């Protein structure tokens, strides 16, 4: 006989050890900073850091049966675990427990007070791990070393301890009011009078008229002529289950439910009540009676609502919310609710009748037929979900004992439950059917069963001596490696005779219920996918992904999925099968089956999110989805296959398969002969009238139209393709669309290389020709040849570095080397023009860095312009120049200014001729590996330009930020759409704490060349040294290191400043928040809109001078103007104007501009310009005398001027802002249309 368990309402106060503060943990973690690549700033939605919600709670053990001492640990535990174990043991002392009477309460009390049954008797058996004697120092050190190896790293352990300390609830302080409310509810429920058996009509009428309670019957409702009767009797026992009793609750927002189970007496049910929803209807009536009794009680003013238990349409529950009236039973400060759940005793119904392969929902006319009962169960389709919903109500006590037994045997079990709960919540998993059907209860019960079996030859997967980290990791390993659909986990059974299923099966044959019956095929696939991703991160030796595993919100659709589609549930959608009464779930299963079959390998993973069913008032009918009724589909795409235009089917000779193919695809299927001679059924998607509609959109829309209806297909809302249309009107959908747009430029580069290699009259042989331009690594916002019209040229020209073979004939003087370069360039240009037979190549030598102080800088370049459009700018790199410049830097006989110039020249040479070619080659290769890297980079650059930040950030830095989201995508997969790559890059910028964390990007293609732990440690040491030497961020604000640049400052040496970097972070956070919260009102263009009111004044530019406008011009009307157009290539008046403004006014103004196509320049006065200063000669800006503020008048003011006025009034000046603005307008000339002043 099963004995009722005790309700733990008085909770012990945790004693002794307290976790260190977050500040101490962070300080200690900095010492081990080398083990982390970077630590993303925590960007969870709100404080507290661990998010919980009201939809799910676990169902776990409440108390250990009295007299059962906890077993000794199988492995040594840390002092922290020991103290937690001692605190947990105090909770189950008989003197601390309060009874809830059950049928065998007297026997329970006798057993509790039997000799030797006291929990205190077990204390002598619990040996302390560390004694106070000094002689155990060696053992103590050994234990600490063993504990360290139980975790991924020491830093990871400290972070885990901090997480557990902050997540756990202080039961003594927070849950006291809840205990009083539970006492009161227990007394109220015990005093509810019994209701005699009545037919459905009388039962509903009585509750509706007297108590104003509407019975929460699910659909289908009981028939009006139903002959079975409804009654209410006092519950056999009342008990608290779930995380409240097991002490695995976590901090979170309001609404966390505490489960209170009421066992309905078995006398209320008949043997055949398991058929045709009869038990479900009686259960709903019982719950309505409880609601009526609580509502009519005195002294308790809690708000009552009905809800669906974990989204199960067959099992309503009653929510008791705090009254917020400040009374004795107001538990609003506890931030929780009480959820009342009716249940039954095991054995109420036959397990064989409710087996997963049996049918318990009969068609009309067969419900009460005993002669055809067995035949109907064998002929009709099975109803596993319906059967599991009934059986689940009989297992609360069984699972209660099992979970508490596991917690007693394993000291780290509770902590592992909290870790698992946190991991699931951050990925959007709860026990609610709409959110995966796998929550804290399923995690905990899975761990409990894995401590018994699940491994090879039925060996246990988890051991009682495991640490919380080991339990967590081993559970994830089991989820990811074992497919419970193909290889179910069944306990207490000698055979596995279950029929094949698309659902996972975790079953205890003794009780017959599949514990994972709430899961769906798509949610199980997603769960295993997330487990595999996390295991991979945990096994990484170079990265410590603690934030991404436990703190970052992973379930954000716009960041998680490559494509999002919202499909409305059709009005005519009904229950096509007997197993489901939930319209949402029934339609979702059909939709998933159709799309999963039709999309094939285009999609690697598909997840469906059902509309949630809100709680409803006890006076109304509810339990249905809201009016919107939209299912959200999230797709993870295969970047190479998702744009495939042809789907191949079976050969024509396979009659059966071919007929099924034609039936599935309808009119779209056709028989085709291919080049290899095969004749196959196929579907072609390249004949769409609108060529800009992605093929994947076409496939999904057609499948929904063909298998459901056209109205639903037309109402599908796709999110993702709008991003591709932002880049260019020539942008076509597909993974290869970007590389095709860059193909003319790449072809021109290949032709240039061939032409240069073919030159025979050069005095030296060309060794290397390397690209160093964004146009040749697929990363410019606009394609290099945006217009394919005749006469359009690539502007700006693409930069190229050219290096000759080594020769001793080069001069050994830097100035002479620059002159030699000019001679080489003139010779190359002449030879190229001579080798062109059709005069289709134009060459010209240009000069740069002609300031008298810059004679050691590179001073020349060669523009090569093809008549077909491509244009290139060649610079010569001589390998001896860096050596000569380093010698000047170290030459102490030179003046400091000369050495500074040499340092600047050396930095520029390293960047232009060494780092830039490596970066360009790496990005170009990775753009071929990751099909959507290029469009993602272009979107992020467009975002920087739209927010007027481009002049502060180098192209290379932006590219590295985006590249990081592809190389290190965890906790997500590699982006396979421009939307995902773009938003994840912004999410990283929003979360990146650039003050304390470096950006490290591993660009190596070969694993042997990848960054090792020692490399990351060295890079981190350089970063920390840089921050220590420059704590004010005056020289270097951002740090971005790669394999080929471990110094980390090559691409950030010229900016941004601290103010601009902070603005970048703020703008990125705003963009990410909008993308997450906009919902159906989301508009992509809003992310690229910028408020000009933030600037003190704005310079508006003439659009005809914008650089991107020249490339779109068509063939000149007059031939004599063609030479003028060639002369304009590479000439950017806007950039020159901005450089002039920066040179002249950078000490007083901060300029913001979005190269190359923004028509505004934002300007901010620096803070010091608002201050007055004493007048002196050579002030570098226009000033005016300051006008003193005088509050007095008449003789008083004259007297003040006479006494000490001349020295103050005439000697104080302020910046003349109006004159400065006028100077900038005059300097711009026709470039400036107007200057709008926002603030004086």
C-alpha angles and dihedrals in degrees: 000000000000113000122216115250128230125259112236104216102148109065125198120242111247108244144196114007120059122187118249118260122268090251092056091047092050091049092050091046091057089066088061095041091124091075092066129073091203136327112229114220111256108256102173111148102257147351120298096068096217109067121211131171140198101252100084145022131173123253107225142153120295103198143355114250109262118260096029109116116212112256120247117266117264091219134029113272131207122257088253092057091044093056091046089051092051091049091050091049090057090060094066099049110128091234091057097049128087121209128236105200120243135171093278099035094128093055089047091055093048091053091047094056095041116123113274094014097102115114089226090069090071095059097085089057092057103087115205112245097219124031123205094241117109091227091077095063092108093050090047091054091048091052092050091050091050091050091051091057090052089072135055091249140340090257090051090053093051090049091049092050090049091049093051092047093052096041100050119094123238096234095186095057103028104035101046095097090048091057091056091049091050090051090051094047090050090054092046094049091048090053097050107117120238119257119218121237113279139169120259096263095051093043093053093043093052095050094042098049102036102033103018088231122146112210109239095232113171121223124305093048118210112277117257091240094050109144098202116096136228125224141164128221133169111280116260090231141347122218142164116238134175135047094330092068096037091048095235097122117128133208116267147132125305122297104050103155126228109206117230112187122207115195110216114219113256090229089077093067137067127213094257098045089105088073126089099354095299092132090044091054094047090048091053090050091050090052091050090053090053090050090051092050093050092045093052095045122107126236097022118093102174117147115248128213136162120235138172113257104243090336093298106148091205097055117057120183135195120246117207108196124191116268096226088213094119093243129142092274099042106122098169091122089063089065095222143100133219118242116200114207125186115217141171136228120262111266096033087120129024114266092214090058091051097045115137091250095053130092118230100166110076128191118257113293097027102073096097099031109119094178093060097035097105094038092051092049090054099042103040120073114270122259104212096160093050091047093048092050090059095043092047088065090062099053105065094100093044093051090043091061094040095053094046091048090054092048090051094050096044119047093199095049096098093047090049089052090054092048091049092046091051093047092051095046093051088055096047097253120142135152088261113109090228091058103044104289091246115104142139094306093051091047093050096045091047090055090048092054092044088058086064104037144326099119135094111314090003092298117155116264096205127048127210090236095059120118120237090260092051092048091049095048096043091051091051089047091054093048093049098043105040120062104210091196094064097027109030121198107231123172129202093018132111095202138042103214099150119134118249112276139184089221127080116254124214106164141165102209090205090069100025101220124127103225091205096051092119092062124097130210092257096046092050091050090050092048092053090045092054091046092052091049092050094047089052090052093047090052093052112113096196103044131058103203098181094133093049092048101047112008111036119083104240100176097075102128096211090055100035104047132056092212132020124197128180114207120189118226107244117242092236093053107125140159106295092177134045095235100069132054092173109100091197094055095041094053092042092055091052093046092049092049093052096045095042090054096042102043094049112168095353087088124047094190136006127193129187124205114199124212110264122242111229125219114266137209118267090237094059139059116254144142095115132112118262123266095268094062096181125160114212115215121199120194132197104203137208100235094210100042104035092081096048110138098201130056115195122213135185122308119268090248091067096078098180096046092043091052091050090049092052091046092052097046099034117190091357093070118091138167114248137181115220133204093262089060096253119137110212140168105250146169121220122203101180096089098078115138090224106055092192094065107101115243092237090058089051093051095049094045093049094048092051091046094048098044100033120012142299095249092061091047092052091048094056110121114209122197119197112047094079090074094062091053091056094070104057142342086235091056111120125194120262141073094271096046094096097050089049090056090054094045096096090055093045091048090050090051091052090050091050091052090051092048092049093047089051094059108110103176098066115117091227131037118246111246105180137014110185131173118233101173130102087229089066095049097051095250110113116113092233119037112258091248100034090168123045092198117129112266096028115129132198108258126214096031117238115256118238131183118217124194127188127210118275116277136169090218092081113104119252095225122090095220092048090049090058090052090049090053090056090053091050092049092050090051093048092049093049093048093048092052091046092050091053109092096189098042089244094139124074120190131187134167118229133193129224138172091033096156109125090241093053100062091121092055123090103281108185147040138181122232114209112191123185118208089231090065113265115119129187137187115213124201125182121232120201114195093217094061096080090051092051092046092050089052091054091048091055095041104107092188089073122084118262090248092055091049090050090053089050090051091051092048092048092050091049092049092049091049098044103038105024112026100030095057091049091048093048093049092048096048092045092053093046091050087061091047095046108042095199099043094093097052090044091054091048092050092051091048089050089052091051090049093047090055093046096246102118097097090060099048128057121233090239094057093051090048091053091051091055093041090057091063089058100041096040104025098152129162083034134040126260109291115257099184136049090242094058096044092048098047094043090053089052090046089054092050089049093052100035113110096204091178094069106014129063124218108239119182121186105210098172116128095195114066089220090062094047121116113275127211089261091054092051090048091052092048091048090050090054090050093050091048090051092051091046093052093044109031092159094058091235099140108021122021103166127043119202118171131181138174091273095039113041093161088074099207104082094097096035102043092100097046175184109264122222092261093052093046090053090050090052090054093048093049092048091051092051091050094049093047090051092049091050098045106032094085115175091353092064115135120184093211090064090069089061099044116105131201110229091190089082091075128078090231136351128219111214114208132209106259094215090070095054112120098229091056095065095060090060097056118115130229111309116258093228124044093219089065095060093084090052090054091051090052090057095058109113092013111123111176093181092057092047090050091050091049090051092050091049093049093049104036108020092112091061106024138047114212126206122194136160109221133243108006111019115119096206137066116204117213131197126186113232114244096250092062090073091062126087120238137189116267118253138152123275097028102168096227141044115278139184130199114271115246108224119227109240122189095183129066141196121021095356094064093045089051092053091050090050095050104046106340104109093061095049106033099045098039101054122084138173132202115280099232096177093053091046091053091049090051091054091049092050091047091054095049111174091359090074120067097176144334115227114203114209099175131019 
